[in-house]
Amino acid sequence: MTGDADAGRLTRAERWVCAGIVAWALALWAAAWVVPAVGRVPLLAWLDRPCALREGTGLPCPLCGGTRAAALTARGALGRAFLLNPAATALLAVSAAAAGWAAICLTGGRDWGFRRARRALNSPMALYVLCVGAAVLWGYKIVADCLFGVN
């Protein structure tokens, strides 16, 4: 009887994971707000470095433009951010949705699909989707850079 009643409740470890998701999303959004200050604040100057792949090969990496895209996304310029790096824009949107969902699970103490999502993310298909997505993003970055000068 007790097992059935507790089946939908989060364990202590799962509550910590939910809290970590919320903290991660808040840190990501805070970092996106701090990025424009990198060139102006001496303490953050070490963060202002060029892409090593672009420096060595002349080709953009899949992450090129991600920092600027995150800063633009945090300020609401979604179209321009998406042109710079669709993955960074999507990451911030997904992080906001995941944080909201994790906060609901955390405050209610209920599962709300948490375990199913965890199983899906731990599957080999998730790694495949991530690799294919990175390849598509890299292709987009190369084409956008060569044809349109978006970098």
Stockholm file with secondary structure:
# STOCKHOLM 1.0

chainA/1-151         MTGDADAGRLTRAERWVCAGIVAWALALWAAAWVVPAVGRVPLLAWLDRPCALREGTGLPCPLCGGTRAAALTARGALGRAFLLNPAATALLAVSAAAAGWAAICLTGGRDWGFRRARRALNSPMALYVLCVGAAVLWGYKIVADCLFGVN
#=GR chainA/1-151 SS CHHHHHTTBCCHHHHHHHHHHHHHHHHHHHHHHHGGGTTTCGGGGGGCCCCHHHHHHSCCCTTTTHHHHHHHHHTTCHHHHHHHCHHHHHHHHHHHHHHHHHHHHHHHTBCTTHHHHHHHHTSHHHHHHHHHHHHHHHHHHHHIIIIICCC
#=GC SS_cons         CHHHHHTTBCCHHHHHHHHHHHHHHHHHHHHHHHGGGTTTCGGGGGGCCCCHHHHHHSCCCTTTTHHHHHHHHHTTCHHHHHHHCHHHHHHHHHHHHHHHHHHHHHHHTBCTTHHHHHHHHTSHHHHHHHHHHHHHHHHHHHHIIIIICCC
//
